[in-house]
Amino acid sequence: MADALLEAGHRRFAIIGGAAGIRTAVDRRDGFVEALSRRGLTPLVEVVGDFSRDGGYDAAQRLAAALGVQP
């Protein structure tokens, strides 16, 4: 995914990931960050949320606040 976004010209990224105890969430995050790193980029912000509707909402709110975006 990161490679496709980079090829499309995107250069600023933020990540909402799952809990560190969930191996697939860790693998996805690490793969994305490694792809960015190969191009000399890092995510601007990373937040973690539960795999639930409320967890996703909370993570999105924290991401927006970290980026200075008003809801």
C-alpha positions as a Python dict, from the first residue, in 0.01 Angstrom:
ca = {
    (1, 'M'): (0, 0, 0),
    (2, 'A'): (275, 244, 92),
    (3, 'D'): (453, 185, -239),
    (4, 'A'): (133, 251, -435),
    (5, 'L'): (68, 573, -242),
    (6, 'L'): (426, 686, -291),
    (7, 'E'): (407, 612, -664),
    (8, 'A'): (91, 825, -676),
    (9, 'G'): (292, 1117, -536),
    (10, 'H'): (190, 1115, -171),
    (11, 'R'): (465, 1212, 73),
    (12, 'R'): (293, 1288, 407),
    (13, 'F'): (156, 995, 607),
    (14, 'A'): (-9, 925, 939),
    (15, 'I'): (-86, 581, 1077),
    (16, 'I'): (-373, 447, 1283),
    (17, 'G'): (-264, 104, 1397),
    (18, 'G'): (-391, -176, 1613),
    (19, 'A'): (-272, -289, 1952),
    (20, 'A'): (91, -399, 1987),
    (21, 'G'): (-23, -741, 2108),
    (22, 'I'): (-190, -821, 1775),
    (23, 'R'): (77, -966, 1547),
    (24, 'T'): (-99, -885, 1220),
    (25, 'A'): (-139, -521, 1326),
    (26, 'V'): (232, -503, 1409),
    (27, 'D'): (329, -667, 1079),
    (28, 'R'): (111, -428, 876),
    (29, 'R'): (247, -123, 1055),
    (30, 'D'): (606, -238, 1023),
    (31, 'G'): (571, -317, 653),
    (32, 'F'): (418, 24, 584),
    (33, 'V'): (686, 209, 781),
    (34, 'E'): (965, 8, 617),
    (35, 'A'): (834, 100, 271),
    (36, 'L'): (833, 467, 370),
    (37, 'S'): (1181, 437, 517),
    (38, 'R'): (1320, 303, 189),
    (39, 'R'): (1222, 642, 41),
    (40, 'G'): (1361, 841, 334),
    (41, 'L'): (1019, 914, 486),
    (42, 'T'): (862, 857, 826),
    (43, 'P'): (499, 893, 936),
    (44, 'L'): (411, 1235, 1075),
    (45, 'V'): (198, 1079, 1349),
    (46, 'E'): (115, 731, 1473),
    (47, 'V'): (-176, 645, 1699),
    (48, 'V'): (-308, 311, 1821),
    (49, 'G'): (-670, 211, 1853),
    (50, 'D'): (-879, -91, 1938),
    (51, 'F'): (-1028, -292, 1653),
    (52, 'S'): (-1377, -166, 1725),
    (53, 'R'): (-1597, 116, 1605),
    (54, 'D'): (-1536, 318, 1921),
    (55, 'G'): (-1163, 241, 1912),
    (56, 'G'): (-1138, 360, 1552),
    (57, 'Y'): (-1333, 676, 1629),
    (58, 'D'): (-1115, 755, 1930),
    (59, 'A'): (-796, 693, 1731),
    (60, 'A'): (-919, 918, 1448),
    (61, 'Q'): (-997, 1194, 1698),
    (62, 'R'): (-649, 1168, 1851),
    (63, 'L'): (-492, 1168, 1504),
    (64, 'A'): (-684, 1480, 1404),
    (65, 'A'): (-583, 1655, 1724),
    (66, 'A'): (-217, 1559, 1675),
    (67, 'L'): (-230, 1704, 1323),
    (68, 'G'): (-411, 2019, 1438),
    (69, 'V'): (-727, 1937, 1242),
    (70, 'Q'): (-1059, 2056, 1381),
    (71, 'P'): (-1333, 1790, 1379),
}
